[in-house]
Every structure is written in C-alpha cells, then in structure tokens.
C-alpha cells in the first residue's frame, strides 16, 4: 500500500510517500530555520502560518515527482503529537480532509514513535527487541522496545532535554539559533580544558538531568575571559559531558535489559561526538548500534509515513475527528503485535 506521510509538529514542513513493499518512494521538506533565526527560536504562530502556506504545494510537488495520483494513495499518516498545537493542527486537518476527500483511511502518528522507527528505513534495520535512545530538542528518552507500540519507558529527562540544553547553552555563548549545530561546530575548534559534570551518573537509575550542566557551563563562561578560544573550549567541554552522560546511561540500559541492540534517533543523534561515544560504548559491550541517516535524524515525513504504514496495515485508523495532542506520552500508544 502507498501511504502519504505528513509532519508539521514544529518548524519543518515535511511530506513523504512510503510503500509497504517497495519502501520509501520519495520525500520533501521545507525548513523554517531561516525565518525563526531572526527571533532566536521558534515562534509558534509564525510556524503554523508557514505550514499553512507550504504544506499543500509540498504535497502536490511530491505527488508529481513520484508520478502518483490521489487514486494511488491507500492511506495517510500524520503527526498528531507531541508538538506545537497550532502546527499539529495544520497537518492533522490537511491529512484528515484529504483522507475524507480521497475516501481512504488516516492514522495519527506519535512524533517520537516516528523517530524511534526511523532506522527501519535503512538497508540494515534493527530487529526487535532493542533499547532506543531518543534525543531531540524536546525529549530525552530511554525505551525498551519489544515491537511497534510495545514500549517500556526506562528513563527520561527530569528537566531540559539534551537538545534543549544544547540550544540554551549555545544562546549563553552568543551563538544564535539553531544553537545545537552551531555549538557542535564551535566545539570542533576547542579542547575540554575544564572537567564538566556528568549529571546523575553517580547514582543508580536511567533518568537524565541537564539543567545543572547548563548552569555549570554558564558559570564557567562568566568566569572566563570570554575569548573565542574560551567559547570553543567550553563548547567542547559541554558537548563531551553530554556525550559521555548519554553513553553511561545507555550502557546501564543495555546491561539492565540484557539486550544487545541500541537504536539512537532524534535530531541530536546527528551529533558526531555523541555518535562516536555511543559507537565506542556498544563495541565494548559487544552490542550493535543503529542510527538513521542524517537526513532522517531531524523531523521528516519519511519516518511518519513508515510508522503510519505499519499501523494502517495492522488495521488501525482514526475516525473523522481532528486528532492532535501537544502532550502525548509514548507509553499510551497501542501495540500492533502480540
């Protein structure tokens, strides 16, 4: 079956078509980064309005490039949450309206489930069960995954998510928006001269906390001469601390569950040092590690189309109501397999 996927949870308008046997057919994305950079972060109202302007033309372009018509599409998947309510509603109303007009089913997809399943789009996808580390601007989650919808939350951030900590730290250093990629680029020119804390690694458990690390970074920067090299060294120290903290927690999760497969996904999974630290850790643990390709680390339509296809093939679909949840615990999802 052909499934049209729509992603509008935050600041990227993304669409894709996935086929249950042929795999990913095509995908398109429009980023709002340039628009929001003027304000130093995402402006929800502007994000919603831009989704309205871009979504329909993007779908039309995707269909033309894929040489498909509405008669070829068998279902529509859309991100229903978590995310910005206004942005979610643009995708939800568009998807639900097209499904009604085309007389096909629609299914709501959890944004983080999309990220979790993104590595399934690769040539060598992971097999169930596995441990998943989801790291993005809004979430840091450790999950034991037994199948689609069969998720057990192992740990989560008690305050700032990893991506949020990157963005806020970048702002402290005067790097602007989007902060995470700019901080990572700056860190390549620095060396971690100061030992940064590895928060919550000196106690048992799999939860995360990055607010204290953020405060330590600010105090360190304020005490420095604030030269360009100081900025680079502090960025390097901060990034190393985050990478090692994530690595320590993932190692614990693998040992606790007895699993030998780790999936790492979400926007922050594109970070080179985090990838390197986790790859080194899994090699020592004789475990396998899986990442999505870089273009599927950040928000994209392909992961939504894939996740939606799996749920549609399992017989799940939404009613005619417009379904959107800005807050939506992944533990509440229904499973598709026994």
VENURKA-V523323 format. One line per field, one symbol per residue. psi: psi as a letter, one per 40 degrees, with the letter a starting at -180 (. if undefined). burial: # if it has 24 or more other C-alpha atoms within 12 Angstrom, else .. A space follows every 50 residues. Layout:
psi->???
burial->???
This chain:
psi->ihhhhhhfdbfhhiiihhhddeahdiiihhieddddddeeihhddddddd dddddddddddddddefiidddheihhiheiiahdddddddddddddddd defiiihhhhddddddedeeeidgiiiiiihhhhhadeihihhhheiheg hhhdiihebhidddddddddddefeaihdddddddddeeiigdhhiighf eeiiieiiheddddddddddddeiefiddddddddddddddddddddddd ddddddeeifhhhhiideeehdddddddddddddefiiihiiideedihi dddddddddddddeeiiiaeihhhhdhghdeeiiiei.
burial->####################..###########..#....##.#.##### ##.###.##.###..#...#..###########################. ...##################....#.####################### #######..#############################.#.#...##### #....#########.###.##........##################### #####.#.#################.###.##..#.#######.###### #############..###...#####.#.##.#.....
